[in-house]
Amino acid sequence: MFYVGLSAEPGREDVAAAFAAHAPRARLRWGELDDDCAGVVFLRIERNASEFGFVLSATNLAGGDDYDLGLAIARTLSQALGCRSVCDGTRHGPDASPGWCLVWIEGQAWLGDDYHSLFYDDSPELSAEERAGLGPIKLLHRLEL
């Protein structure tokens, strides 16, 4: 499973084009998991209250490396939609912390820290005061990818 946060709303055709470029054999299915899942990537788009207002969630049952596919889809959608995107960046951080992310800006990757961010930590269980303490993802430095 992987996620891609986007600052612009992707259309289903945008998502399909990105997957066609990076996982051409995958069958895309929008919605929940079902019994017919061989070679399928199940997709959902949800709203997010952060600077990345849309989150594409992908449950990949088509095979391959979810981390690498998430990077490729995030970069492609960022470029196609002319927006910022964010995806898992744990393999690019300086340690094993799960809070590392990659933010794509105009085709360039930045290492980010999403701890204490509205994107990562927002929850219905938070009080208004706790939510007010959350901020944007912190950009740390450019990466050459």
N, C-alpha and C positions, 0 to 999 in steps of 0.2 A: 504494500500500500504506500502511496505517496500523495503529497499535496502540492498545489501551486497556488499561491495567493497572487491576485492581480488587482491593479489599481483601476482597471477598466473592465467592464462586463464582457466576457467572451461569448460569442455565439456558438452554437453547436457545430456550425460549419468551420469555425476557426479551430476548435478543438479537434475536429476530425482531420483537418489538414495537417495539424501538428503531429498527430499520431500517424498519419499516412507517411510523413517524412521520416519518422523515427521508429515506428513499430508497424510496418505496413501489413503484417499478417494478423495483427490483433483485430478481433471483432469488438466493436464498441457497443456498449449497452448502457443506456441512461436509466438509473434507478437502483433498486436493491438487488442483492444477490439472489439467484434462483438456481434451479437444478441444471439448466443447460449452460454450463460455465466453461467448457473446454475452449481455450484460446480467447477468452473474453476479458476485456477490461471494463469493469463496472464504474460508471462515472456519476458524480453529483456535483452541482454547483450550489453553494450556500453563501449567504451574506455574512460579512464580518464587519464589526464596528471600527476597524482600524484604518490606516492609510491604504491597506489592501482590502478593498470592500467586497471582493469576491474570492471565494476559495473553491478551486477545483479539487475534489477528492477522487482518487483513482485507486480501485482495488484491482491489481494486475494479476490475472490468472492466465495470462498469455505467455509467461516466461520472461526471462531476461532479468537484468539488474534494475530494480526499482529506483535506486539512487541515481544511476546514470540516466535512466529514462526521465526521471523527474527533472534533472538538470536540463536535459535537451528540450523537454516540453516547456519548461519555464522560460528558457532563452528564446525559443521560437515564438511563443505567444507574446512575450514582451516586445519582440521586434515586429511581429505581425500587427499587433494592436497599438503600437506606439505608446506603451505604458510601462510602468515598473512591475516587476514580478518578484516573488520570493519563493524559495524552496529549501528543502533540507540542505544543510551545509556541514553536517557533522564530520564528514571525511576531510574537510578542508580547514577545520579549526586547529588551533595549536595543542589541544588536548582532547580527551574523550568526552567532554561535556556535551550533553544533548542540546544545548542552547544555541549552537552555531547554525546560521542559515546563510544562504546566498541570495543577494538581491541583485537582480538584473536591471540595469539602467542603460538604455540605448545600446544594447548588445554587450555591455561591459559588466563583468561580475564583480561584486563587492562582498567581502566577508562581513556578515552582520551578527549581532548578538540580540536574540529575541527574548531573553529573560526580562521580566518586568515590562513587557510590551503589551499594548492593547491587542495586537495580533495574536500573541501566544497565550497570554495569561487571562484574558477577559473570560468571565464566567457569570452565569445568572446568580450564583451564590455570593458574588462580591457585593459589598456595601458600596454606596455612592462614594464614600471617602476612599475606599480601596481602589475603585475604578479610576478615580481622579488621579491616583498616584501612578497609574500606568502611562507609558508614553509610546512613542514610535520605536521601531526597531533601530538600534544603534548601528550605524555604518562604521566599520573599523578601518578597512583599507581595501584597495583594489586588488583583484586577483587576475593573473594571466591564465585564462582557460581557453 
